[in-house]
Amino acid sequence: MRPDRVSALAAAAFAVAFASALLACGDDDDGSSPARPDGGDAGDVVVVPGTDAAPIEPADAGAFSIEDVADTPCSATTAQLREVYAPNATNLRPLDMIAVGARRAVRVDDGFVLMDADGANASPAAVQTPFSAAAIASTPATLFALGGAGFALDAARFDASGASQGTTSVAGVTRGFGGGGGDGAALIAWVEGNDLRAEAFADDGKALAPPFTFRSSVTEVDGATFAVAHAGGSEFGVAYTGEYAGTHRLVFTRVSKDERLSTSWTLLVGPSRLRLVGLAHVGPSFALLVERRTSTASETLLFTLDAKGRFAGPVRRLLGVRRAFGVASSGGEIGVVTLRARAGDPEEPDAVELRPFDATGAPLAPWVCLDAPFPAATIDIGAAVLGEASGYSVVMRTPAHAVSLVRVDRR
């Protein structure tokens, strides 16, 4: 809903409803989940871009406010798009992208595809996994595709050419999972019962340490999703979202390959639905991109967290965004890739764009248009971003339904 369509009465009602419906609180160092908020579910609220939201009140992670980042016209990129797959390639909508040595792996609807860093020598079709992979986690030499039959969690391993290297059994009963890798270790996280668990694996699929619990007694485990960012050496950041009885929770924890390193912070909890878009390591800090949705509106929030996972500054609400695709880091800055909302009709998509931010979440430049706008009512749009040494690689579905890669230099 656009601000100019909201009456003063609706805006006032939103402020009251938002303040009463949303709490956020940190946890004790034992990793246990805090008590659920009193008063029950206050119901969905209308999130009005451009209005001043009531501050969220976390207990241990530090108080913060939400600051709007004004929308801007996008400037055309000077980089050249490289077509990876011709128009009308089926089931190749980009979802995630990671580095596997000198190659790049892109998760798509039917598995994953491999290509060189410049988009050349792409695999002719999606590499199929033994199951419907829902996440990919890599080490420098091996790609781990995560999935499984029923509630089981397995990791199918592939080398940089796409050749199978076998399958590793991770857990027998899970309700959600995710992973990330670096420096010879792939960390895989999952929900087991009401606990958040993790285990690190080497390239050959052997465990580097026993599995461990980094947060226990979590109530919100329905629809569980994870994002994992390698933080150098054997350390990782792990973000988590889950829901129970209409309450949604966003959690961040820093872990190593064998133990929890920080308090497991709750960053958001309340009735608004949360979609965990991505997590990136930015120097000693982290950037977390989340979509928060109600029954009538949605907003894209950029969190910046310090090395321990506490708030490093205001949460940035990115105005003019229709959908968020990913977040990455390069040289101490943050790159966010989204789908722009069409001017005059925020319910329709427009163009895939990238915008750079500094490590505190402050914008460094206007949006950059990566391709022409999409026709109205386009639904099979997809994009993914990866931080590179000199900037960002973005792979995306184009308006012509091709799959193209573009490299955007860091500022």
Protein Blocks (a to p, Z undefined) as FASTA:
>chain_A
ZZklpcfklmmmmmmmmmmmpccddddfkopacdddehijnbjadddehiacdddddfkl
opadddddddddddddfbdcddfbdghiahiacfbdcdehjbccdddfklcadddfkopa
iafbdcddfbdcfbdcddfkbccddddehjbccdddddfkopaebjadfbfbdcbdcddd
eehiacddddehjaccdddddfkopafbdcddfbghifblghiacddddebhjbccdddd
ddeehiacdddddddfkbcfbdcddfbgcjbdcddfbdcdehjbccdddddddfkbccdd
dddddfkopafbdcdddehiabdfbdcdeehiacdddddddehiakbccbdcdddddfko
pafbdcddfbdcddehiakbccdddddfklccdddddfkopacddddddZZ
